[in-house]
């Protein structure tokens, strides 16, 4: 019933002689949360990075909201887009990094305001007002004038989420958003992501948090050795996995 | 599960609060003797400088603030400022070219740095001074008219400075973590915006200390233009002592001014460093 927000079709990607993605197909419907699980080196982060063209694919293609990412199709060829066009596409795809990657020399507010002003040409006043609302949403209104280093890891990641939301993206990508956090800070970040999920934001989340996957995911995808092993609702993939490799992985992390 | 407590030390009778033993720092006799010896030697050295009439401190005082010397000082200061500004502008451009994806631009930038770092500044200055021999006319103007000694000084020092500035700026840019660039890209920031707003401000933290070094080096290095008769601080004092033969006191005038200006620049560097450290853990 809902439309596909993301289509990934037979995507291959190698780093040198190492094949990281070996023909990945994936569909994400609008408004749904897809959680990608898998061991380290299974290619899940690389897959995520190809979706906003931080990594170029070697073959295959990806669309977001019906538009090819990073390429223009003409006949049977895909032509790589100029950087400016890729940057424009990226403003519609929010990306949250494992290590936050906040800009350390800018205040929290300026981190959030930067992209709307520079990339979307919003007037600064409007961008500041919107940023203040976003910071309130992630519970950090009082930290607007702080610098990132003055915040805890959990707070920094919440700022990073607000920064990604400031572009009002159609899609949010999370690359292990809690892996760099102290255990007691994981909850506050997951709460923000859950809140976004409840509001109908389309998200792909690469994570090791099985509990989060069970609670929030519409679809769980299990990857291993550069391919998707199985996918389905959490009740199926997490509680009744069909593949031996999924079972082996889950038995180790649960 | 029983646990036996260790017995109290015999010095602390049971029931009393045990008094903490006092800590006595080690005696550093050697350190004191060394300090005294160094201070005495320093005193003797200062005494010999002050009491030696050959230094002619009176002459130093007479010439310290004369118009000729101050004019020379002013030229040294603005020449340094212009060379630093132009050198770093060109150096930043070279650094960006060196880091570009275009192999031709990369090679050109590398070649520039190679050429201008491989030859002494003195040779480069003499070369620019005699450029008229190679190109008698530039854009229809006689080269000799176009390239006066001051212009030669600006051009020669700037081109040399840029080669070093390029490496300093490149090092600074490379010190910015890759994740910063990826974050900026994922937010759709244009190439120029990424450089100006995200990369360079963070690179400045690594650029400022060696740049401060270069600034002080350049200030002193400008004294080399005295060989092409540019009236800088050193040359202005030389003109005086060629007339009066008071060589040492006039060299002292130049020396003291160099010390004054470099000291002021060190203070400025401190504040610039503090500015670019904002947002970092060791700020304030």
Contacts between the chains, C-beta under 8 A, distances in Angstrom:
chain1	res1	chain2	res2	distance
A	52	B	186	5.8
A	54	B	182	6.0
A	54	B	185	6.7
A	54	B	186	6.5
A	83	B	191	6.7
A	84	B	190	7.1
A	87	B	185	7.2
A	87	B	188	4.4
A	87	B	189	7.2
A	87	B	190	6.4
A	88	B	188	6.5
A	90	B	185	6.8
A	90	B	186	5.6
A	90	B	187	7.2
A	90	B	188	4.6
A	91	B	187	7.4
A	91	B	188	3.9
A	93	B	186	7.6
A	94	B	186	7.9
A	95	B	183	7.9
A	95	B	186	4.0
A	97	B	179	6.2
A	97	B	182	7.2
A	97	B	183	6.4
A	99	B	179	5.7
A	101	B	177	7.9
A	101	B	179	4.2
A	101	B	180	6.2
A	101	B	182	6.6
A	101	B	183	3.7
A	102	B	183	7.6
A	103	B	180	6.8
A	103	B	183	7.2
A	103	B	184	7.8
A	103	B	198	5.9
A	103	B	202	7.8
A	104	B	202	7.0
A	104	B	279	4.7
A	104	B	280	6.3
A	105	B	201	5.0
A	105	B	202	5.7
A	105	B	276	7.7
A	105	B	278	6.4
A	105	B	279	4.6
A	105	B	280	7.9
A	106	B	279	7.1
A	107	B	279	7.8
A	114	B	187	6.9
A	114	B	189	7.3
A	114	B	197	7.0
A	115	B	187	3.9
A	115	B	188	6.2
A	115	B	189	6.7
A	118	B	187	8.0
A	118	B	189	5.4
A	118	B	190	7.3
A	118	B	193	5.0
A	118	B	197	7.1
A	119	B	187	6.2
A	119	B	188	3.7
A	119	B	189	5.9
A	119	B	190	7.6
A	120	B	188	7.9
A	147	B	278	6.9
A	147	B	279	3.8
A	147	B	283	7.7
A	148	B	279	6.8
A	149	B	279	6.1
A	149	B	280	6.2
A	149	B	281	5.1
A	149	B	283	8.0
A	163	B	187	7.2
A	164	B	187	7.9
A	167	B	187	6.8
A	167	B	188	7.0
